[in-house]
Amino acid sequence: MRDPRLADSEGPRCSRKPKRVVPVPHPLQPLEFHLPGLSAGPVPSLHEETINMSDMNLLTRFMLQTSKKMSLHPKRMFIWQQIIPDMAARREYLMHLLLALAGAHALYESEIARTGTPSIGGHQLTPSSLDNPAMHDLHRIIEHHQKGLKGFREALSDMTAATAEYVFCGSLLIVAFAFASLSIRELSRTEPALRNGDNDESPFTDWLHLVRGLTSVVREHWFTLKLSRLRDMLFYEYANDDWRHTLSTARVPRLTNGSRMVLMFADGAARRISTLRTYATTLSSSPAAHEANPTSTQYPSDTLTGEDDKLNQEEYSKTIDTLEGIYMRILNVFHFAESGRDCSALRDFQIDLEEAAVLSWPHMVSNVFISSLRPWDQVEIAEGFSYTILAHFYLVFVLFEDLWYINRGFYKEIEKIFRLVSDLNNDRLLALMEWPMAVIAANREE
């Protein structure tokens, strides 16, 4: 089975800046990093067709370390270890992207080694935690990424069946770096004005535009790619709706020794989908919806305004449907017996989760929903609800405790969303964030 084509508010408001219209960024623009200044001279530029010793070190790191930690499943781990490096050696833009990803992994590992902080903890990289050489490394990593993305755009504009495999390889590297960027961009918090808002506490959302902007690569050359060396990146055994027939309340083997976080997720996932649906029905511009209980002060309706209300409600419903499908795939995997693989029970569970393609949800939500994730200074109740749904999607990532580039950054992003929603002073909306916050807190308390 293949994954589908990877294919007005209640209560007082805090003062905010005047609203401004911010265009949706082009999906293949570089991710924005605002770097602290350096005190030890300029960073050497990356010259065309030049790979220096620092780059050789990054390549070695990728071959020996990073490639082994990009997937949990052996067949996809092989692609990262053997196929992708071979393809990068044939296309310079792929090598730039590969080196950028290896550099991001190096920064991640060096911070873990320096602080002793677990990869799933709340500590984030900060400018003060890095010495000057590490800041030089960060500049170089970002320059590699931007050069690689420039070459990728050129290859994408001239893609044929013969080059589709290389372009798809580039998309895999770009997506992985986009995920990893959520952690390493904490390095740039000394400067505001990030792409999606002027508040440096605003959640990052440009990575979603970047990831979704790559879907066309697979769609256009599906029949070529499914025969290519990268075909195992497209097919996932449990990426289906079997949960509709097999999910039950019977004994759940994998919860016997589950962590507090896993147990809390499994216990609350279905109910939280229901509460999101219930709240979505209150986002109505229909007079009838407000007349149902006009004197109630405990449960006032949260209204949407404008001509697109009906469309927004439809999109909310579709997006929650997608979230439910992903959650149900996860709950279904909880019911699997242990596979007998030679690994820990936790890793065994994560391998089957990967095989259920639950990480592919960014490709499954609509551009309309992504566009509703407006900048911090434009967030009202409706947009706050979009961010709340996003936080529920982010819980999928924190279940992958053994994937360095996925797990860590999303703890911080969920906390940012909680603060954003808190600022709206809407108790009902804030209550929807209690469960995501409780899930991530359960992991830290262990």
Salt bridges, closest charged atoms under 4 A:
GLU32 OE1 - HIS34 NE2 3.31
GLU48 OE2 - LYS147 NZ 3.44
ASP55 OD2 - ARG140 NH2 2.89
ASP55 OD1 - HIS144 NE2 2.71
ASP86 OD2 - ARG90 NE 3.30
ASP86 OD2 - ARG229 NH1 3.14
GLU92 OE2 - HIS96 NE2 3.38
GLU109 OE2 - LYS69 NZ 3.38
GLU109 OE2 - HIS105 NE2 2.98
GLU111 OE1 - ARG114 NE 3.34
GLU111 OE2 - HIS123 NE2 2.98
GLU154 OE2 - LYS150 NZ 2.91
GLU165 OE2 - ARG229 NE 3.21
GLU186 OE1 - ARG189 NE 3.13
GLU186 OE2 - LYS416 NZ 3.52
ASP198 OD2 - LYS17 NZ 3.92
ASP198 OD1 - ARG20 NH2 3.58
GLU201 OE2 - ARG189 NH2 2.44
GLU201 OE1 - ARG419 NH2 2.34
ASP206 OD2 - ARG185 NH1 2.95
ASP206 OD2 - ARG195 NE 3.41
GLU220 OE2 - HIS221 NE2 3.75
ASP241 OD2 - ARG244 NE 3.85
ASP267 OD2 - ARG271 NH2 3.52
GLU314 OE2 - LYS318 NZ 3.24
ASP321 OD1 - ARG277 NH2 2.70
GLU324 OE1 - ARG277 NH2 2.91
ASP348 OD2 - ARG254 NH2 2.76
ASP348 OD1 - ARG341 NH1 2.59
ASP352 OD2 - ARG254 NH2 2.64
ASP352 OD1 - ARG341 NH2 2.88
GLU354 OE2 - ARG76 NE 2.78
GLU355 OE1 - HIS73 NE2 3.72
GLU355 OE2 - LYS75 NZ 3.32
GLU355 OE1 - ARG76 NH2 2.36
ASP377 OD2 - ARG20 NE 3.31
GLU380 OE1 - ARG13 NH1 2.55
GLU380 OE2 - LYS19 NZ 3.12
GLU383 OE2 - ARG374 NH1 3.13
ASP402 OD2 - ARG347 NH1 3.48
GLU413 OE2 - LYS416 NZ 3.09
GLU415 OE2 - ARG444 NH1 2.42
ASP423 OD2 - ARG16 NH2 2.59
GLU445 OE1 - ARG260 NH1 3.07
